[in-house]
Amino acid sequence: RDPEKNIHRSYQLFWVWLSKSWFVMQATKMNPFKSDIFVWSDIGCFRNTRYNSKTMVMHPETVPLSEVLQMSRVKPDPPSETYFNDKYNNKDHFYHSGSQFAGYKNTLRYFHQFFLETIDQFLERNMIIVDDQMILQSTCLSHPTICAYVPRKQVDDNSYFGLRYVLHYGGQFQYWRIDNDFTPVLSPWS
């Protein structure tokens, strides 16, 4: 059932992708640097040398206190359904980058719980789980107050990896959010 089975070598890859929030939870528990903010970043975010020898989080003020900061790779157009996994046939509704997220420790704990609940909902609905992006986006759709998105057009960086720019360089950003009716709370896309 995996639409990308020709490029995925093993189903175990999905285990790694779906473990992002779990890995972050382990880091919050260990917390060797007594951090308040934690970041997940896929290794692919550092394919070039642009961020070599740079501290990623130079601007912690960009991270909302009670939301997980996400990257929107395109202008969001949320689907009508809360649990969405059809990014191949309904590309217009797929906006969640998934390669990076940042948040405060307690907020990330809530997010992780919501993420696990979303996986349960996918399983109950017999929905295919082949990548983390759809689970992450659906987590934000089903719990709209837990996510804030950085709009792609506000970032001078890659549409998937732009959160590194936000965290490192800072600036004034208008985050995109959805309310319970999937209506934008503010629209920085205008």
C-alpha positions in Angstrom: 0.0 0.0 0.0 3.0 2.3 0.1 2.8 4.7 -2.9 6.6 5.2 -2.7 7.5 1.5 -2.2 10.0 1.7 -5.1 12.2 4.2 -3.2 11.7 2.9 0.4 14.1 0.1 1.1 12.3 -1.2 4.2 9.2 -0.6 6.3 11.7 0.0 9.2 12.4 3.4 7.7 8.8 4.4 8.8 9.7 3.4 12.3 12.5 6.0 12.3 10.3 8.7 10.7 7.5 8.0 13.2 9.9 8.2 16.1 10.8 11.8 15.8 8.6 13.0 18.7 9.7 10.0 20.8 13.4 10.9 20.3 12.6 14.5 21.3 10.8 13.2 24.4 13.9 11.1 25.4 16.0 14.3 25.0 13.6 16.3 27.3 13.9 13.6 29.9 17.7 13.4 29.8 18.1 17.2 29.3 21.9 17.2 29.9 22.1 21.0 29.0 19.1 22.0 31.2 17.4 23.3 28.0 13.9 24.7 27.8 13.6 24.5 24.0 14.1 21.4 22.0 14.4 20.9 18.2 13.9 18.0 15.9 15.9 18.4 12.7 16.2 15.7 10.0 19.8 15.2 9.0 18.8 16.1 5.4 18.4 19.7 6.6 22.2 20.0 6.5 23.0 18.8 3.0 25.1 21.9 2.3 27.5 24.0 4.4 25.3 27.1 5.0 24.8 26.3 8.7 28.1 24.7 9.4 29.7 25.9 12.7 26.5 27.8 13.6 24.4 27.5 16.7 20.9 26.6 15.6 18.8 28.3 18.2 20.1 31.8 18.5 16.6 33.3 18.7 14.5 31.3 21.2 11.9 34.1 21.2 10.7 32.8 17.8 9.4 29.7 19.5 5.9 30.2 20.9 5.5 29.1 24.6 2.5 26.9 24.1 2.7 25.8 20.5 5.1 23.6 18.5 6.7 25.6 15.7 6.4 23.9 12.4 7.4 24.8 8.8 4.8 25.1 6.1 6.4 24.2 2.8 3.6 25.8 0.7 0.6 28.0 1.4 -1.6 25.9 3.7 -4.9 24.7 2.3 -6.2 22.4 5.0 -8.3 19.4 3.9 -11.9 19.1 5.1 -11.0 16.0 7.1 -9.0 16.0 10.4 -7.1 12.9 9.6 -5.5 13.2 6.2 -3.0 10.9 4.4 -3.5 11.4 0.7 -0.7 13.7 -0.2 -0.3 12.0 -3.6 -3.8 12.5 -5.0 -4.7 15.7 -3.0 -1.4 17.6 -3.1 -3.1 20.9 -2.6 -3.9 19.9 1.0 -0.3 18.8 1.8 1.6 21.7 3.4 3.5 20.3 6.4 7.2 20.1 6.0 7.9 17.6 8.8 11.7 17.9 8.6 12.0 20.2 11.6 10.0 21.3 14.6 10.8 23.2 17.8 9.0 23.8 21.1 9.3 24.1 24.8 9.7 21.0 26.8 6.1 20.9 28.3 4.5 21.8 25.0 6.4 19.0 23.2 5.2 16.5 25.8 1.6 17.4 24.9 2.4 17.3 21.2 3.9 13.8 21.6 0.8 12.6 23.3 -1.4 14.1 20.5 0.9 12.5 17.9 0.4 9.1 19.5 -3.4 9.6 19.6 -3.3 10.5 15.9 -1.5 7.3 15.0 -4.2 5.4 16.9 -6.8 7.3 14.9 -5.1 6.3 11.7 -5.0 2.7 12.7 -8.7 2.7 13.8 -9.6 4.1 10.4 -7.4 1.6 8.6 -5.5 4.5 7.0 -2.1 3.8 5.6 0.8 5.2 7.6 3.8 5.5 5.3 5.5 8.7 6.4 5.5 11.1 9.3 4.4 14.2 7.4 0.8 13.1 7.2 0.7 12.1 10.9 2.3 15.4 11.9 -0.1 17.4 9.8 -3.0 15.5 11.1 -1.8 15.9 14.7 -1.9 19.7 14.1 -5.3 19.5 12.4 -6.9 17.4 15.2 -5.3 19.6 17.9 -5.1 23.0 16.2 -4.0 25.0 19.3 -0.8 23.0 19.5 0.9 24.1 16.2 2.1 27.3 14.7 3.4 27.3 11.2 6.2 29.5 9.7 5.0 30.5 6.2 7.4 29.6 3.4 7.3 33.1 1.9 8.7 34.6 5.1 11.9 32.6 5.1 15.0 33.0 3.0 15.7 29.3 3.0 14.5 25.9 1.6 10.8 25.4 1.9 11.2 22.1 3.8 14.2 23.2 6.0 13.3 26.9 6.7 12.9 26.5 10.4 16.6 26.5 10.8 16.7 30.0 9.3 14.0 31.2 11.8 15.7 29.7 14.8 19.2 30.9 13.8 18.5 34.4 12.3 15.3 35.3 14.1 13.1 38.1 12.9 9.4 39.1 12.9 7.2 36.3 11.6 3.5 36.0 11.3 2.8 32.4 12.1 -0.1 30.7 10.4 -2.6 28.8 12.6 -5.9 27.0 12.1 -8.8 27.3 14.4 -11.2 24.4 15.2 -13.1 25.1 11.9 -10.0 24.9 9.8 -10.1 28.6 9.2 -6.9 30.6 9.3 -6.6 32.6 12.5 -4.2 35.0 10.7 -3.2 34.9 7.1 0.4 35.9 6.4 -0.1 34.7 2.9 -2.0 37.7 1.7 
